Amino acid sequence: MMLDIPQERGMSHADLYYPNEDRECQFPLFNFLEPFRAEYMVVIYFIMFLGAVGITLGLFYRCSAIIFAITYWYIFLLDKTSWNNHSYLYGLLGFQLIFFDAHHYWSIDGLLFRKKIRNSHVPLWNYTLLRYQIFLVYFIAGLKKTEWDWVAGYSMDSLGDHWVFSPFRTFMTIEQITWLLVHVCGLLFDLFIGFALFFDRSRPIAIVFCAAFHTMNSQMFNIGMFPYTMLATIPVFFHNNWLRKFVNRVLPKFLYKEEPVQYSSSCLYSKEEIKPEESKTTSLKSAIANATSVKHAPVKATFRHKMLTIFALLYLTEQAFLPYSHFITKGYNNWTNGLYGYSWDMMVHSWHTQHVKITFIDKSTDEVHYLKPTAWASAKRWSSHADMIVQYAQCIKGKLKEHNYDDVEIRFDIWRSMNGRFNQRQIDPRIDLLSADVKWSTFEDTPWLQPLLTNLSDWRTRMQKIENTLSSKDQNVLVTFVADFPGLFLENYIPPDLNTTIEVLEGQIIVELISLKKNITLNVGENTTVPNGDYHNVHTVSPTPSCYMYVYLNQSDADIVQLWDRFYNLTDRLLNETIVRNRPLHSDKEEADLVRLSYENVFEELRHKTIHELLEIPIDYKIHNKNETSTNWTNIRLQFETSMNRSIVKRLDSKVKVQERTLRVFKALMNRKKKQFLRCYHIVKVAFKSIIFRKDFMQLVDDEINNVDDESGSNTIVTEESPPPSSSKPLSSKKTSSTNGKTKKKQIKK
């Protein structure tokens, strides 16, 4: 958590999460929860970080665990858009540590302040709860994966082509990897790895599988510290004296001297256990407490022991019950298995949000307005959950009042696809979310949500075949599959650079071409072309849901790809020629350095020619886009050079030695962490300065942090993410400061 708080928890950019002005809509678990001012939120983060440090060092351990748990859960409950399984797990572990005796070994408390707990026993129930918690993470995730979508391979259908599976692609197809390795092996791993870690004989094999599994996850998913956290929990399943034995075996005697283990008042002993003379082995004799520690060894259960027993049993029961409590929390059963987090349904559902439209009607004038979905909420997860949809509607109502819209209706139209199904509506677009009839409750069903069209799930195999057939004919073809309910219609806009047709797969539709004032009725197997650069409506007139597909041909993309192929072939040929030319001159250079030198020479040659000269295209050649009268070749050239730069970096990586590549990745990681911790230090200092001297926090951040970042980032360096310097100046430049996101957000709102 010391590494996680500056990054994923958000401490290093708390000034952007909680700006004091121009606040976005909030999505707390309880509506009365609100964030403090930004400077106080930074202080809360700082307190949470100090709690993590105290737990790690065993310094004022109990107090550290309490302040960490309180601050963590406050920030966690403050924003439902950032919820996920591992954030929930961190909160549970932080809560457990309040009651654990984790400071009985190698802690500063035991070394300096409380000799009585130094090197003393830890109650077995501490280990039991930890092992049980980690076991549930695996086992319940496995039980959730037994549903058909996962078993059939629809949940993670795009993972098979990831580079981590490269060794398997020599003898398996991508489809086989996706189904067998990702879905089947993932199911078996989650179901049985907890049992394998628990037993001594199977534990060595389980450690190997765990290490491989979590290492691969760290590369495939952007899930922060979670894979490394799960790797760190593996030793929880070892015998409780494994670390003591390891330290005694590895460390020299003059650095570490083994001390006898003391009895602990937290444990419960039998009378035989506290008699030194009844010890059976030498190792036990060395672990027997001295006479003073025997006095603190309880042989009868005290009130504290009984209360902790009740707490442990209740916790075990609650954690087993919560993942299957969705018959109680009906308001969260929104195409998912309940409130995401405690259900441990990790990766069971993959989502694709196709379209979000927000309409508000001014009742005084009956005028219809359209609102940008991210106008007051940059996070997109609100559109996936009914509770956050209601919260956002209420927040929009308050924001519109500030713009003199006092009496409005608000309607949402959200189209989503789950696990490769048709894109369909998630909410009834005819419902005014501000009306008295629209209610949301944790314990009641949400009637204004549209049901998932599970009867169309069998279409997924046919949809994949259709998409593969069309893409094999033309790689620039895009296909979108849509299903809609009877009596509703889809309003859609086709950009000018897309040639689009619509074809019916099931049911009957009427395509309304608005500008042409023409209606076209389509039945199964029929299709029609829809005009680009214009709106059209698709009405479902069949008594059952209609299914149809859009087939897009992006001519702009086709032109860009064709030009990129020519540019890549040209630069690759020049690079090979330059490498050959440089080899006799720099015979002592290694291959990677030679490629890097030749790479710089190639771009020197390219900068003296225009893009038209390089690609041998007419000066009046335009990319197919009816919206533009002329093509911005400057931006296209910059994009080409950026892409070329990335491809050369990949080529360099293949030439560089593994040790050098690993060292470079490690240095990049350490530099990133260093910047995060430095910004945390500066932002905490500015927060205390703002509170003590009553100065404007955001102004201090701009003056003392962001301006320094701007100056330090002024030197351009050719990296994988930036194009090489060019003699031609771009029309627009992007700022690298941390305030760029906030400034851009303000401009969008204006």
N, C-alpha and C positions, 0 to 999 in steps of 0.2 A: 504493500500500500504506500510505502514511502516513494516508490517509483511511479505508482499509478496515480496518486493524488495530483501531481503537477500536470499530468497528461490527460488521461481519460476522465478523471473526476472534474478537471477544468480549472484548476487553481491558476495555471500560468496565463489563462485568458479569461479570468473572472470579470474583468472590466468590460469585455464584449458580451458575456453571458447576461450580466445584470447591469446594463447601462442605466444611469439615473434619469435620463431623459429619453423620449421616444421609445417607451417600453413596448415590447411585444405582448401578445396574449400569453397568459400563463396556463399551465395544465397540471395543477397539483392534485394529489389524491383527495385531499379534503379542501373544499373551496375557501376555507378560512385561512389556509396556509398562504403566506405571501413572502417574497424575498425581502430582505432588508436593503438598505442603500448599498451601492457597490463596495464602498470602503469597508462596511461592516461585514459584507459577504466574504471579502478577502481575509478579514480577521477570523471569521468562522473556519475558512479553509486552513488558515495557519494553525488554529487550535486543533483541527482534525489531524494535521500533519504532525504536530507535537505529540498528539495521542499515539499515532503510529510509531513515532520514534521511541516514546516511553515504553510501549508494548515490546518493541524489538529489543531494547536494552534491558528490560526489566527494571526500569526506573520509575518509582511511584506507580507501580504496575496497575493496581486496581483503579486508581484515579485516572490513569491514562486510558485504560480500557473503557471507562464510563464516558469520558469526554469524547473519545473517538466514536463510540457507538451513537451517542446523542447527535453529534454534528453530522456523522455520516447519514443517519436515517433522516435527519432534517433535510439535507440536500437531496437525498434519494427520493423522498416523498414530495419534494417541491416540483419535480418535473417528470411527468409520466412519459414524455416523448423520448427520454433517454433510458427508459427501463429495458433491462435484458436479464437473462438468466444469471450471468456471472456477477452483475452488480448486486442482484438480490442475494447471491451466495456470499459475497463479501460482507454484506450487512448481517447475515446470519452468523457468520464466523466471528465478526466483531461483537455481536451480542453474546455469543457463547463465552468469549474470552473474559467477559465481566465476571463470570462465575467460576472460571477455571483457575487452577493453581499453576499456571505456566511460568511463574517467576521463581520456582523452587530449584532451578538449576541454572548456573551461569547467569545470574541476574545481579544488577548493581544493588538492588534492594537487599538481597541476601548477603552480598559482600560487605556492604557498608552500614546498613541501617537495621536489618532484622536477622541477626545471626541464627535465630531459631528456625527460620525457613531455609537456611542455606543448605543446599545439597540434601534436601529432604524428599520423602516420598510424594508422589502425585497420585491422587485417587484414580482408581481404574475407570470410574464413570466419566472422567474427563476424556480419556482415550475412546471410550465407547461412543460418546456423543459425536466426537470428531469423525471416527470411522463410519459411524452410521450416516452422518451427513454426506460425506463424500461417496459412500456406497449408494445413497439415494440418488445423487446426481447422475451416476452411471445407470443404475438399475431402472429408475422411473423413466429416464430418457429412452432406455431400451424398450420398456413396455409401451411407451407412446409411439415408438417406431413400428409396432406390430400392425398399425393400420394399413389399409390397402395402398394408399398413395405412396407410402415409403417402400413397402415390399415390392410394388410393381415398378419402382424406379422413377416416379414422377416428381418427387420432392426436390431433388438436387440434380436435375437433368443436364446441367451445363458444366459439371465438375470434371468430367472424364478427360477433357482436353487440357487440364492444368499441367504445368511443367513438372509437378511433383510425381506425376504418374508416368513420366517419360520412360523409365526402365521397363514398365509393363507394356508399353505400346509396341515393343518389338515382337510380342507374341499375342497381344490382345487388341481388339478394336476399341474405339472410344465408347461405343455403346456397351460393350462387355465390361469395360472398366467402370462405367457409371453404374451399371446395375449390380455387378458382382462385388467389386471392391468398395464402392461408396455406400451402396444401400444394404446389400446382404451382409458384408463384413462389418459395416457400421452397426447394424442391428445386433449381430452376434457379439461384437466387442462390448457394447453398452450393457447387454444382458448378463454377460458372464465375467467381465473383468473385475467387478467388485468381489465376487467369490474367489477368483484366482488370486487376488491380492491378499485375501484373508488367510489362506492356508499356506503353510511353510513350503511345501513341496512345489506348489504351482507358482509361488511368488516370483522366483527369478525369471520365468518365462513371461509373467504378467508385466514385470518391470520393462522388459524389452518392448513388448507391444505398446505399453503406455507411452514410453519415450518416443517411439515411432509415430504413434497416433497424434500426440499433442504437438510434436515438432511439425508434422505435416499440416495440422490445423493452423499453426502460427503462420504458415506460408500461404495457405489457401484463403483464410478469412481475416478480415480486419477486426479482430476482437480483443485488441489490447493485450493486457497481461494475463488473460484467462488461461491460455495454454501453459504458460510458465507457472501460474498458480497451481494448476492441477499437477504439473510435474513436481512441484514442491510439496504437495500433499501425499505423495507416494510413501515417504518414510513413516507416515502416521500408522500404516499397517504393519510396520516392523515390530519386533519385541521392544518393550519400553526401555531396555538398557543398551540398545544398539549403538547409540551415540557415545555412551560412556566407554564401551568396549573399543569403539573405533578410535576415540581420542587417546585412550591408554596405549593402544597398539601403534599409533602413528606418531604422536608427539613425543619428543625426547623427555626423559625423566626430569631434567633440570628446568624444562619449561612448564611442565604440568605434573603435579603430584596428586595421585588419587586420594580422596578423602573418604572417610566412612560415611555411609548414608544415614541420615537422621530420620527418626520417626516423625510423622506429621500429625497434627491435631485434626487435619481435614480427613484423614483416613480412619478406618475402623479395623482394629486388629483383634485376633483371638489371643487368649492368654499364653498359648504356646508360642505364638509368633514373636512375642516381646521378651522371650527368655534367651539370652545369648548362648547359654550352655547347650541349648537344643539345636543349634545350627548344625547342619549336616555336611556342609562343604566349606572349603577355605574361602571361596568367593563370598559366601553368605556371611562368614565371620567378619570379613573386611567391611561388609555393608551393615553390620549391626550397629545400632546407635549407642552412644555412651549413656552413662547413668542418668545424666540430666535430661537427655532426650526421651528416655523411657517414661518419665513422668508425664510427658505430653502425648503419650500414645493411648488414645481412648479404646477401651474394650467394650464399652456400652454405647449404643446409639444415642446421641444427644438430640436436642430439638433441631439443631442446625443440620445434622445428618438426615433427619426425617424430612425436613423441608426441601433439602436438595434432592432427596430421593423422589419426592412428589414432583418437583420441578423437572427432573430428568424424564420421568415417565410421561408427564404431560407433553413435554417437548417432543419425545419420540412419537407419541400418538398424533400430535398435531401435524408434524412434518409428513407422516404417512398419509394423513387424511386430506391435507390441503390440495395435493395434485389432482384429486378426484372429487373435489367439492363443488363442481360446476353445476350441480343440481340446486345448489344454494345461491351461488353468485350468477344468477341467470342473466343479469344485465351485461355481463362481460362475455357471454357466449356468442361472439360475433364472428361466425365462420371459423373460430379458433376454439381451443380447449380452455377458454377462460382467461382470466387476468394473466397476461404474459409475464412470466417470471417464476412464480411459485409452482407452475405446472410442469416445469422441466421438459417442455416439448421443443427441445433444441433442434432446429433445422428441419422439423417435420413439415413445416409449411413454407413454401417459397411464394412470394407475392410479386405481382407486377401491376403497378397503378398506371393505367392507360390515360385516364382523363379525369380532371377535377374541375367542376364549374360551379361558381358561387353566384347566385342571382339574388339581388334585393330589389324589392318593389316599394317605391314611395307611395303609401296609401293615399296621401293627400292629392297627388297628381296622377296616380296610376302609371307613373313612369317606371320603366324597367331599366335597371343598371346591372352591370357585370363587374365583379370584384376580382382582382387578382388573388388566387388562392394563398399565395405567400405574402400578402400585403402586411399582415400583422402576425404571421407565424412562419418563420423560416424552416422550422422542423416539419417534416412531411408525415410523421407517424399519426398525427391527429386524425387524418382521413381514414385510418384503419379501424378505429374504435368508436363505438357509439357514444360513450361517456365523454370523450374528447371532442366529438362533433358537436354535442350540446354545449360544452364549455366554450368552444370557439364561436358558436352562433351567438351566445350571450355576450361574449366579449366584443364581437363585431357590432352588435346592437349598441353597446356603450361607445365604441369608437365612432360610429356613424352619428351619434348624438352630438359629438364634438364638431361635426361638419353640418349641423342643422338638419339632419334627417331624424326627426323625432318619432315618427310612426311608420314602421317598415315591416315588410315580410322578408324572410330570408329562406332561401331554398338551396339545397346542395344537390349536385348530380355527380356521383363518384362511380367510376368504372374501374373494376379490378379483376385480375385473374389469379386464381389460386392453384398452384401445382400444375400448371400447364393447361388449365381448362379455358373455356371461352371467356373473353372479357365480358363482364356483365355488371349491371347496376348493383351497388351495395345499399343504396338508400332510395326511397321513393321520392322522385324529384317534384312531385305535386304537393308535398307536405311543407307547411310553414313551420320551421323549427322553433319559432317564437310563440306559436299558439299554445293555448292552455291545454289542448289535447295531447301535445307532444311532451311526454314525460319520460325520464330515465331514472331507473332505480336499480340498485345493486341486486335486489332480490326478485325482480320481475323481468319477464321477457320484454323485448323491445319490438313492438309490432310494426313500427315504421321502417324497419330494416327489411330489405328484400332477401328471400331465402336463397341459399346456394343451390344452383341448378345441378344437383348431383346426378339427375337422370341423363344428363348429357356428358357424363364423365367418359363414357365409352368412345366418344368422338376423338379423344386425345391421340390415339394411335393413328386414326385417319388424318387428323390435322398434321401430325408429323410427316406422314407420307406425302401429303399435298405440298407442304413447305419444302421438303427435300426435292420433290420433282420440279417445282418452280425454280428453286435456287440453282439446281443443276443446269437449267437452261440459261439462266442469267444471274450472275452473282449480285447484281444490283437490285434484284427484286426483293421487296419487303412484303410480308403477309401479316395481316391482323385479323383474328377471328373474333366475331362478336355474336352474342346471344342477347335477346331482349324479350321483355314480357309483353303479352297482348295488351293493346290499348295505349302503349307508350311509343315515343319516337326519339330517335337519336338525331341531334343537330350536330353536323360535322362541317369542318372547314378543310379544304384541300389547298396546300401551298402551291404557288405557281410552278415550282420546278418538279412537281410530281405528276406523272401520268397514271391515272387511277381507274380501276374497274371494280365493280361490286358484283358478287355472285352469291346466289342463295344456295345454302346447303340443306336447310330444313325449314318448313313453314312457308309463309307468304308475306311479302313486304311491298310497300309502295314507296318508290324513290321520288321525292318532291324536289325538283330543280327550281330553286326560288327565283333566280334571275330570269330563267327562260319561261317561268310560269307554266311548267309542264310536269305531269305526273306519269311515272312509269311503273306498271305492276309487274313484279317478278315472282315466278314460282321456282320450285326446286330445279336446279341445273341451269337456270337462266342467269344472264349477266348483262350489265350495261356499263358504259363509260360515263363517269361523272366529271363535269368541268372543273379544271383547277383554277385557283385564285378566287374561289367563290364558296358560298355556303350551300348545303343541301340538307334535307331532312329524310330520314328513313323511318317509315311508319310500319309497325308490326300489326297486320290485319288478320293473321291466322288466330284460331282459338287457342293454340298452344304457342309456347315461345318460339320465336324465329331464330335461325342460325344463318349467318352469312359471313363472307370474308371480303376484306379489302385487299386488292393486289396493287402495290405501288411500285412504280419504276422511277427511281430518282435519277434523272438525267444529269443533274449537277454533279452528283456523286460519281456517276459513270465517267463524266469528263475529267473530274479531278483524279480519279484512279488511273485513267489513261495517261494523263500528264505526269502523275507521280511515277508510273512505270518507266516512262521515258527519262525522267529526271534521275531516278535511281540507277537505271542502266548506264546513263552517261557518267554519273559520279563514281559508280563502281568501276567502270572501265578506266576512268582517269586515276582512281586510287591505285588500281593494280599496276598501271603503267608507271606511276610515281614511285611505288614500292620497288619495282624492278630497277628504276633509274637511281634510286637512293641506296640500293643494297651495296654496290661497289664502293660508294663514297662513305658509307657508314657501316662497314662490315662488322665493327665491334659492337654495334647496338643489338639489343635483343629484339625479338620479333614485335613485341608490344610497343616498344619505343619507336621502332621503325614505322609501324602502322600509324602511330600518333603523329610523328613528324610528317609523313606523307599526307595524312589527313589535313594538316594545316596548310600544306602546299596546294592541295586540291582546292580548298576554299579561296586561296589567294588567286588561283586561276579563274574560279567561277565568278568572283566579285567584279571582274573587269568586263563581264558580259551581261546583257540583259536576259531576262527569262525568255523572251521571244527568240533571241539569238541562240540560247542554249538548247531550247526545245524545237527550234526550227518551225515556229508557228507564225502565221501572218500577224502583223501589228494590230489589225482590227479584230482579231479573234476574241470572242466573248464566251464565257461559261454560260450554259443554258440556264438562264434565270430571267423571267419576264419582269421581275421587280426592279432589276438594275439596268440602267442604260449603258453602263460600262463596267468592266470587271476590275476589281481592285487587285492588280497584279503585285503590288508591294506586299500586301498581306499574304497572298498566295506564296510568294517567294519566301517570306519568313517562315511560313508553315512548312514548306518543303525543306528548308535548311534545318529547322528544328527536328523534323522527322529523320532527315539524313544524319543529323548529329546523334540521335538515339540509336540508329542502326549501326553507326560506327562504334558507339560505346559498347553495344552488344558484341561487335566483332573484336574489339579490344579485350573484352572479358574472356572471350574464347582463347585469346593469346596469352593473357596474363596467367601467371602461376596461381595455383589454388591458394597457397599461403598468402600471396600478395593480395588476392581478391578478398580473402577472409579478413585480412588486416584492414583493408580499405572499408569493408562493410562495418567492421567493429568501430573504426575511427569515426565513421559517419554517424553511427548510433550514439557513441559517446559525445560527439559534438552536439547532436540534437538534444540529448539529455542535459548537457551542460547549459545550452541556451534556455531550456525549460526551467531549470533550477535557478539560473541567473535572473530570468524574468520574474520568477516567483519571489526571489529575494527583493528585487527592486519594487515589485508591486506591493509587497507587504510593508516595506519601508515607506512607500508613498501613502499607503492606507493609514498607517499610524500617524504620519505627518499631517494628513488631512483631518483626522479625528482630533488630534491634540491642538493643532493651530487653527482648526475650523476653516480650512481652505477647500476650494472646489477640487474634488478627487479626480474627476475626468480631465480637468485642465492640467492638473499635476502630472497625470499619466501621459498626456500629449506632450508636455514640456520636457519631462525628465526621462521618459522611456521611449515613446514612439519616435520622437525627433532623433534620438540617438540611433535607433534602429534604422531610420532612413539614411543617416549619414554613413553608418557602417555597411549598408547594403548598396552603396552607390557604385562600388567597383564591380564591373561585370566579369563574370567568370564563365567560361564555357562548361556547362554541365549537361547532364542527361535531360534536364527540364528546361534549359534555356538555349535559344539559338545562338550560333556564333556571331560575333560582332560583324556588322555589315556596313558598307560605306553609305548605303541608302538608308535614310532615317524612316522609321515606321510612322504611320499616320497617328497612332495612339500608343501610349506606353502604359504598362501596368505597374502600379506601385507595389513594393514588397513589404510595406509596413503592415503592422498588425491591425491598423485602423481601416485598412482598405475595405474589408467586409462591411463595417459599420457605415462608412461613407457611401458605398455603393447601395446599401439598403435604404439609406435616407433618400438618395436620388431616385430610386425606384418608387418610393412612397410619394415623393413630390410629383 
